[in-house]
Structures are given as structure tokens and as C-alpha cells.
Amino acid sequence: MAGGNGGKGKGKKSHSPTKRQRKTQKLSVTYEASDHEKGEGAKPPEAPGWEPRDWQQQLVNIRTMRSGKDAPVDQLGAEHCYDPSAPPKVRRYQVLLSLMLSSQTKDQVTAGAMQRLRARGLTVDSILQTDDSTLGTLIYPVGFWRSKVKYIKQTSAILQQRYGGDIPASVAELVALPGVGPKMAHLAMAVAWGTVSGIAVDTHVHRIANRLGWTKTATKSPEKTRAALEAWLPRELWSEINGLLVGFGQQTCLPVHPQCQACLNRSLCPAARSLCGP
């Protein structure tokens, strides 16, 4: 193509740079305007190119510290709260309910509430037939239990009307349910449907990812942390991260007074010096 334009007229040397420059600009503008995919495609090499320093060793160390599987989440997390003998549809509903109850609530408290609910037969129908006062008594003292009574009732009614008593099988439909946030949706997809749809980020994962420097810049919310982690963390690790970091956050990397002295990542953690001193 350059040869075709360059062959016009004499004085090739003086005119051709101008023509070439114009053509390059034209191509660039036309290209970006008509082909957004290529415009976006210029950025990804930069994103996957970044990864946190020492993250692989940090991950190995956290796995070592978590090898006992003795944190509250390991015995009382969402995958342990449903009735394994119930029909699949009921199991999935129980998983979603346990996740709704778990927000801002310790695993021990969530597990206790689930036990009380299951003792009465925990199904969409049984919840809809339970009056608000009784439901409140059964789930108390989970965090924000009054709001959760309302959300559980509303969500259960939607599940009965639109999904035949089952739970939806997509993140978009799950987060559209009253009282269901992104973290719950991703965990529900993993535990109830066996699908890895994204990294489930709660306050523990959010806190620890920022302390370890696993986000390119500091993030202000769990959702921003999720996006930051998904930008570089290999997809095959996504399903592991929630349980691993939640338990680590319950036992070692505590919100206040983290146990840095007992942490194998002390020398690799950017936050250790400011949190626990040299």
C-alpha cells in the first residue's frame, strides 16, 4: 500500500514522509472508530502482565497455615449448613438461605440459626408459612435479623413464583433477589451449582488482599477487590481463595491485632511492619 502512494510524482523523498504520516493517522482514527475490540485489545497485555510480588510464595504459606482446616468456616461455612439428604432443589435453597443469614454474622451464629430452621423442615413453602415473628425468633441473633426476615420472605416468594422453588443459576438473577449480594451470589453458584462464576470477596478477603498487596492499588470495597483479583489471579485458583482467606482471616490475619508473629508471610507482607512492628 505504501508503494502505491509513494509512486506518485517526483520528489519522492520530500513528499513521502508527509503522505505516510497522514496515512498512518487516518488508519489509526478509522481503526479505533470502527473496531473497538482492537482498541480494548491493546490494554489486556498490560493487565495480565502485572502480578503481585511474591504472591505464589504467600499463597503456599497460607495453604500451609490453613492445612489444619480448623477455622470456623471449615466446619460451619455455607457448604456445611444444608441438609445433605434433602432433594437437590431444597439443598440449593438452604445454601442460599445460609448465605443470606451469614452477612455480618459469625459462622457459629449462622450455623445455629440454620440448625433451628432445619429442625422445622427448611423449604420455600415452610418459610412462607412461618410468620415473621417466629422466623425472627428462629434466626436471632444473626446480624440485621429484622431486615433478613423481610428479605428471606421476599426472596422465598420470588423463588416460588418464578423458579418453581429452586434458586436461579446465574449471578445476575441471584443478585436481583432481595438481600443477596455479589459475594453470596458467587458462593451460591459454587456451592449450590458447582460453577465458578467469580471470586467471592467478603470483608476477610478484602482486608487480606489489600494487606498482602494483591491489588494493584488499594481498593475501597469488596467488589473492587474482586475485580482487582480477577484481573490477575489464575482462574483455576478462584474457587479456593474465599475459603482459604476467610479461615486465615478468622485465625491469623485478624481485623484488629493480627497475629503477625505467627504468620509465615511476615517477611513477605507489605502491611506487617505497620501492623505489628519490625
N, C-alpha and C positions, 0 to 999 in steps of 0.2 A: 504493500500500500504506500509506503514512503517513497518507493521508486517511482510510482505513477505520478505523484505530485511533484517530485523533485525534477522530473524530466521537462517541465515547462520552462521555456525561456532560457536566456543566458544569465550569467552572473549567478550561478548556482550557489556559490559559496556564501555570497552576501544575503541572498533571499531565503535559502532553505532553512536556516535556523528559525527565522520568524514563522515561516509556514509550519514547521514541525511543532514549534511551541504552541501555535494556535490550535493545531490539530489535537495535540495532547490535552489541552484544556477542554476542547469541545468533547472529546471522547470521555473525559473524566466526568463532566457535567451530565452528559447524556446517560452515561453508565449509571451514575448514582441515582438519577431521577427515575430511570426505567427499571433498575434492578436492585431492589433493596436487599435481597438476600446476600449479594456480594458485599454490599456496604456493611451488613451485620457480620458477614464472614470475616471481615478484617479484624474484628475485635477478639473473637474466641482464642486465637493463638496466644493472646496476652493473658487471658483469664486462666486457662489450664496451665499456663507457664508458671503462674505463682502458686507456691505451696508454702505452708508454714515451716519454719526452720525446725528441725529435729522431731517433726510430728510422728514419724514412724517409730522412733525410739520411745517417744512419750506414750504412744498407743500400746506398745509392747509392755511398758512399765505399768500402765493402768490395767491391762489384762492380767498381769502378774498379781497386782494388788487386789484385783477382783476375782481371783481364781477360786476363793473360798465360797463364792456365791451365797454369802450370808448377810447381805444387806436386806432391809425391809422389802425393797422392790422385788427381790429374788423369790420371796415366799408369798408376797401379798400384792404383787402388781396385777394389772388388768388380766393377764393371761392365766392368773390363778384364782380369779374371783367368780368365774362362771361355773355352772353345773356341767361337768363333762358328760353326764349321762342324759342330758336334755337333748331334744331334737336340734339339728343344726340351726334352724331359724331362731329358736329360743336361746341357744348359746350365743349367737351373734347379738341378739338384743341385750342379753346380760352383759356382754363385753362393752357395748356402747353405754349402758347404764353405769357400769363401774367406772368408766372413763369420765362420764358427766359428774359423778359423785367425787372423783379424785381431785378435781380442780381446787387448788389452795387447801388441800386436806392431806394429812399424813396417811401413808398407806395402811397403817394399822386401823385408823378410824374408818377409812373406806371399806376395808375388808370386813369390819364389824357390821357396818350398815348393810353390806351385801349379804352377809350371813343372815341377818334378821329378815331381809326381803325374801331371800330364797327359802327361808323356813315357811313362808306363807305361799310359796309357789310363785316364782317370779316370771311372769309373762306379760305381754302387752295387755291382754284382757284383764288380768288380775290387778295390774296397776291402774287401769282405767276404772275399775270397780272399787278401788280403795279411795276413801275420802281424803281430802287434803290434810286434815288434822292427823289422821292415822299415819299417812305417808310421812308427814313431818316428824312424828314421834319415832318412826322406824329408821329414818336416815340421820336424825340428830345424833351426834354433834358435828356432822360434816360442815365444812366451811360454806357460808351463804346458803344454809339449808332451806330457808324460806323461798329464795329465788329458785333453788333447784327443784323444789316441789312443783312449782309452776312450770319450769322448763321440761321436767320429766313427763308431766301430764300432757303438755302441748305436743312434745315430740312423739310420745306414745300414740296420741290421737292421729298425728300425721302418718306414722308408720302403719297404723291400722287402715287408714283410708287410702293411702297412695301406694303402699308397698306390701299389702297383704300380711302385715305383722312382721315383716322382715326389715332389715336395715338396708339402706342404699349401698351400692357397690362402687361409689365414686366419691372422691374428696369434695368435689363441687356440691354434690347433693347432701353430703354429710354436714358440711359447714353451713348449709342453708337451714339446718334444723335448729330450733331454739336451744341455746345452752351448749352448742357443740362448736368448739374452736378448732383451728388448724392442727394443733398438736394431737387432740383427741381423734380427729379425722384420720391422720396418718397412722396413728396407733390402731385405730379400728380397722383400717384397711389391712394392716399387717397381721393383727391377732385374729380378727373375725374372718377375713377373706384370704389371708395368706399372700397378700400383694404388697410389695414395697413401692409405695407411691411417693415417698419423700422421707426426709429425716424428721422424726418427732422431736421438737425442741420445747422443753419446759424450762422452768427457772434454773434448775441444776445444769442442764446442757448449755443454756445461755450464759450462765455465770462462768462455767469451766472453760468453754470455748474461748471466751474473752480473756480469761486469766492465762491460758496456755498460748495465746496469740494465734488461735486457729481461725481468726477472721482477719482479713487484710487490714481493716481499720476497725476501731471499736464500734460495736453495734449497740443500739439502744433498746431493742425489743427482740423477743424470741423469734418472731417472723423474719426480721432482718438477719438474725443469726442463722436461721435455717437456709435462707438464700445464699448467705456467705459460705456456709459449709458445703452446700450442694454444688457450689461453683468449682470446688477443687477436690473434695473428698471422693475417692473412687466409689462408684455406685455399689459395688459388692460389699462395702462396709456400712452402708446406710442403715440397714436393719439392726446392726449390732450397737450402734452408737448410743441410742437412747438408754437402753438398759444398763450398758456399761458405765456411762457417765452419771446417770441418776444414782446408781449404787455408790459410785465413787464420791459423789456429792453428799450422800447421806452419811458416809463413814469417814472420809478423809478430807476432801476439799469442801469443808463446811462453809455456809454463807458467812458466819461470824466465827472468828478464831479457828481457821483451817489448821489441820494437823500437818503442817509443812515438814516438821521434823521426821514424821513417819512416812513421808511421801518419797517414792523412788524418783520422782521428777523434780525434786527440789532444785537441783543444779541446772535443770533444763527449762524451768518455768519462769517466764518473764515477770510474773507477779510475785514470786516467792519472797524476794528481797523486801519489797514494800509491805507485804502481808505479815511476814514472820521474822524480818530482820536478817542480817547476814549469817 
